[in-house]
Structures are given as C-alpha cells and as structure tokens.
Amino acid sequence: DHTTLVAAVKAAGLVETLQGKGPFTVFAPTNSAFAKLPAGAVENLVKAENKSTLSKILTYHVIAGKLDSKELTQRIKKGKGTATLTTVEGSKLWVMEKDGKLWLKDEQGNIAQITISDVYQSNGVIHVIDTVVMPK
C-alpha cells in the first residue's frame, strides 16, 4: 500500500537518510493518498528536475524523534487540543484528536487521518495517513 511512497523516497534520494540511525517519526501516505493529488502530480514530482521539491514534500512527512500515539496524545493534551510539530523539512504540522482518532493538519489547511498508528521500526515509528500533507 506504500509503493508510491517508496518510489518517491528513492526518486528524492532519501533512502539512506530514512534508513539512518534516527529516531524518526514518519507520517506515511498510502497509495490512495497519493492518488488524491491532482492528475499527473506524482509523475511530475518524481522527475529528476523536481527532486528538490519532492524532497521538501517528503521531509515534511518526517519528525525528528520517536513520537508514538501515546506521546502524540500527551502532547495534544499539553497543547490543550493541538500539538505543534516541527518537521525535518523545517515547517510545522499540527496533530489533534477527534472522535478517538488522530488527525494531522498541514500548512495549507489539508487534513489527514492517521489510519494506522505505531508501526515500530528499529529507527523510529511510522504512522499511516490517508492524505499527503504539504508545506506552504
């Protein structure tokens, strides 16, 4: 369900980075999340001339540190309903809880649901999301 993400990570040259020591928290969009983007967007982004744009989008999905759902929930409570996260790309993402589910809001106002939480890896944790989040 993440073949598009894997192809994008390879095209952006981020494989070694994400296989690094970490720890990282990765919000991983599914293939259907990428399919929500405008027609031709993914094909355009994976072109060599768009490597820096693709890298910016992908690193916007990564947070330094291991933030599992328990940690995210604690930060949401501490933030009185919303936790602000700084991405590896350098921009902000916001996480909140609604109806017992965790949601992300990006800088463009898009909302993504965390559909699968806490996929633990040796160098961090992955949360599966249903929408590609975008920096400004």
FENUR-V735404 format. One record per pair of residues at least 4 apart in sequence whose ideal C-beta (glycine too) atoms are under 8 Angstrom apart, sorted by the first residue. I is the first residue (numbers start at 0). J is the second residue. D is the distance in whole Angstrom. If there is no record, write none. Layout:
BEGIN
<<I;J;D> <I;J;D>>
END
This chain:
BEGIN
<<0;29;5> <0;30;6> <0;31;8> <0;127;8> <1;5;6> <1;27;6> <1;28;8> <1;29;6> <1;30;7> <1;127;8> <2;6;6> <2;30;6> <3;7;6> <3;28;8> <3;30;5> <3;33;4> <3;34;8> <3;41;6> <4;8;6> <4;27;6> <4;28;6> <4;29;8> <4;30;8> <4;33;7> <5;9;7> <6;10;6> <6;45;6> <7;11;6> <7;33;8> <7;41;7> <7;44;7> <7;45;6> <7;53;6> <7;57;6> <8;13;5> <8;14;6> <8;17;6> <8;57;6> <9;13;8> <9;14;6> <10;44;8> <10;45;4> <10;47;8> <10;50;7> <10;53;6> <11;50;6> <11;53;4> <11;54;4> <11;57;5> <12;50;7> <12;54;7> <13;17;6> <13;54;6> <13;57;6> <13;58;7> <14;18;6> <15;19;7> <17;23;7> <17;25;7> <17;61;7> <18;122;7> <19;23;8> <19;122;7> <20;122;6> <21;65;7> <21;120;8> <21;122;3> <21;123;4> <22;63;8> <22;64;6> <22;65;4> <22;122;6> <22;123;4> <22;124;8> <23;61;6> <23;62;7> <23;63;7> <23;64;8> <23;65;7> <23;87;8> <23;122;6> <23;123;4> <23;124;8> <24;61;7> <24;62;4> <24;63;8> <24;64;6> <24;65;6> <24;66;4> <24;67;8> <24;123;6> <24;124;5> <24;125;8> <24;126;7> <25;60;6> <25;61;5> <25;62;8> <25;123;7> <25;124;8> <25;125;5> <25;126;7> <26;60;5> <26;61;8> <26;62;8> <26;92;8> <26;103;6> <26;111;7> <26;113;7> <26;125;8> <26;126;5> <26;128;5> <26;132;7> <27;60;7> <27;125;5> <27;126;7> <27;127;5> <27;128;7> <28;32;4> <28;33;6> <28;60;7> <28;111;8> <28;127;8> <28;128;5> <28;129;8> <28;130;7> <28;131;5> <28;132;8> <29;33;7> <29;114;8> <29;127;6> <29;128;7> <29;129;6> <30;34;6> <31;35;7> <31;129;7> <32;111;7> <32;128;6> <32;129;5> <32;130;5> <32;131;5> <33;41;5> <33;131;6> <35;130;6> <35;131;7> <36;40;4> <36;41;6> <36;131;6> <39;43;6> <40;44;6> <41;45;6> <42;46;8> <43;49;6> <44;49;5> <44;52;6> <44;53;5> <44;56;7> <45;49;7> <45;53;7> <49;53;6> <50;54;6> <51;55;6> <52;56;7> <53;57;6> <54;58;6> <55;59;7> <55;88;6> <55;134;6> <56;60;7> <56;88;8> <56;131;7> <56;133;6> <56;134;7> <57;61;7> <58;86;7> <58;87;4> <58;88;4> <59;86;5> <59;87;8> <59;88;4> <59;90;6> <59;92;7> <59;105;8> <59;132;6> <59;133;7> <59;134;5> <60;86;7> <60;128;8> <60;131;8> <60;132;6> <61;86;6> <61;87;4> <61;88;8> <62;66;6> <62;84;5> <62;85;7> <62;86;6> <62;87;7> <62;92;7> <63;85;8> <63;87;6> <64;123;8> <65;70;8> <65;123;5> <65;124;5> <66;70;5> <66;71;5> <66;74;8> <66;84;7> <66;124;7> <67;71;7> <67;116;7> <67;117;5> <67;119;8> <67;124;5> <68;72;6> <68;101;6> <68;113;8> <68;116;4> <68;117;5> <68;126;7> <69;73;7> <70;74;6> <71;75;6> <71;82;6> <71;94;5> <71;101;6> <72;76;7> <72;96;6> <72;101;7> <73;77;6> <74;78;6> <74;82;4> <74;84;8> <74;94;7> <75;80;6> <75;81;6> <75;82;5> <75;94;6> <75;95;6> <75;96;5> <75;101;8> <77;82;7> <78;82;5> <78;83;7> <80;95;6> <80;96;8> <81;93;5> <81;94;7> <81;95;5> <82;93;7> <82;94;5> <82;95;7> <83;91;6> <83;92;8> <83;93;6> <84;91;7> <84;92;5> <84;93;7> <84;94;6> <85;89;7> <85;90;8> <85;91;6> <85;92;8> <86;90;5> <86;91;7> <86;92;6> <86;134;7> <88;134;6> <90;106;6> <90;134;4> <90;135;7> <91;106;6> <92;103;6> <92;104;7> <92;105;6> <92;106;8> <92;132;6> <93;103;7> <93;104;4> <94;101;6> <94;102;7> <94;103;6> <94;104;8> <95;101;7> <95;102;5> <95;104;7> <96;100;7> <96;101;6> <96;102;7> <97;102;6> <100;112;6> <100;113;7> <101;112;8> <101;113;4> <101;116;7> <101;126;8> <102;110;6> <102;111;7> <102;112;6> <102;113;7> <103;110;7> <103;111;4> <103;112;8> <103;113;7> <103;128;6> <103;132;6> <104;108;7> <104;109;7> <104;110;6> <104;111;8> <105;109;5> <105;111;7> <105;132;4> <105;133;5> <105;134;7> <106;133;7> <106;134;5> <106;135;4> <107;133;5> <107;134;8> <107;135;7> <109;130;6> <109;131;8> <109;132;6> <109;133;6> <110;130;7> <111;128;4> <111;129;6> <111;130;4> <111;131;8> <111;132;5> <112;128;7> <112;129;5> <112;130;7> <113;126;5> <113;127;7> <113;128;6> <114;127;5> <114;128;7> <114;129;5> <115;126;7> <115;127;4> <116;126;5> <116;127;8> <117;124;6> <117;126;7> <118;124;7> <118;125;4> <118;126;7> <118;127;7> <119;123;8> <119;124;5> <119;125;8> <120;124;7> <120;125;6> <128;132;7>>
END
